[in-house]
Amino acid sequence: MAGRGQASARAAACRGGQADPASRQARLRESKRRLEEELENECRANEADEAYRSRGVMRNGRRLGAHSPPKPYAPPATPQGKINTTDPDSRNVETLRGWLQGYNAQAATNARQIVVAAELTNSSADFGQIGPMVDAARRELRAAGVAELPEVVVADAGHWHQVQMQALAGDGIAVLIPPDARKRKGARPGWDGGLYAFMRRVLATPGGTALYRQRTAMIEPVFGDTKFNRRIDRFQRRGRAACRSEWRLITATHNLLKLHKHTTAPLAA
């Protein structure tokens, strides 16, 4: 049920700025507390969700689950999940090298590969990150005194989030995200019509194709240079807050290196 997952996500977000305990005993106690907190949030969300479903009517007045009523769900009596006691904030995330304990580093760049915003999440999926990243980019631009705000946002298929995309479009930002990943043959089951079909038509136009083609050259070299040329492929600190600071330092030095190369490059004859 969506309610339980959202409650756990809110609890994790509230802990984003907390420092990780230093001693092993303190980390064990903190890990136990977090598992119990997540179970408590799950129970509360489940109670609220079942109370909502018991009314049998959705907010728009339509009947809820008339043909296929949901099966009752009973949360476990004790926490069933696992947590990393070295870094309770981290999660098992999927990478090109397989599943690793760590974080999902996000970055927003401009057309010249300058990192405008850098954030960190412990969710393996990029789903749900497009809205927060654009908000972070707008905050950074305002803080830097830049009046010009983003007009077009491009991202890969993993960032597809219809609600966030529509919210950005409502703010006057054109969003180009393909609904289908490159490795998939054909459309996803059920992803037909509506915004899915509209986005496919937009990306098939010469203008949409030209804009989206810039994505690879804008963001991929940033991660490639960081991981392979600079050999930064893991964080040196523990805790989401500390790793977020480290990631922002890494992207800041990326920008400084680009500035240095630009100012020291020989002038064309």
Phi, psi and omega in degrees: 000141185296326184300319182293317179295321180293324179295318178295321179295321178295320179296319179294322180295323180293334180271002187302329183261003182278141179283150180276133180302146187278312186282156181295317179299320179294322179292323177296316178296319180293321178296317178298317181297320182291321177297319178292323178296318179295321178294320178297317177296321179296318180294316179297316180295323180294320178298316179295321181293318180291325176296322178295317182289332182294337178289335176076006182226133176282171182297333179273006177094350180283152179290143185255121174062037183293322184268329181222079181298142182291148177286141178299144181239131178244112178300150179294157180287330179233156180302133182255350185280179176239152180216144179278117184285340177286318178220090183299339180285332186285164179221167176280106186249149182273130179231178177295339178264012181104197181276128181226151175281121182175216185224166176253108182274129180244148178212147175240129182236166172263188185293343180258020177066024173274124181285120180268323180215145179221126181225170184222138177223156177260016175269131181293326184276150174277351179303130179089005183260346185294317180297306179302324181290320177293321176299318179296320179296319179294321177297316181294320180295317178296319180296330179274359179079020179270117182281333182285122180257164181301138177252329180226136178237129177238141179207163181281176188297334181296340181270004182300122176210102192301317182296314181293323179296318179292325177295319178293320178298324177295336177273005179088017180256124176283129183245127179239103178224120180291137178285347184240131176287156183297323184285348180273136176266112182086182183279156174294146178301127179087351181267066181233154177069182176055222182294330180298309181294321179299315181294322178297321179294318180297314182291342178275347179284157178302318180293316179295319178297316181296319180292313184291332179297337180287342185303312183301317181287340182276317190250323185298319179298333179296311179289324178296315179296320181294314186282320189257314180284315180270352177059038176255097182235012177202154179274149182264351185241172181245152179093142184297319182297317181292318180291327176296317177298320179294318179296320179291326175294319179299315181289329176294318178292329174301313179296320180295321178295320177295321178296318179298314180295325180292319183281338181259358180292140179295143179287144179289144182288000000 
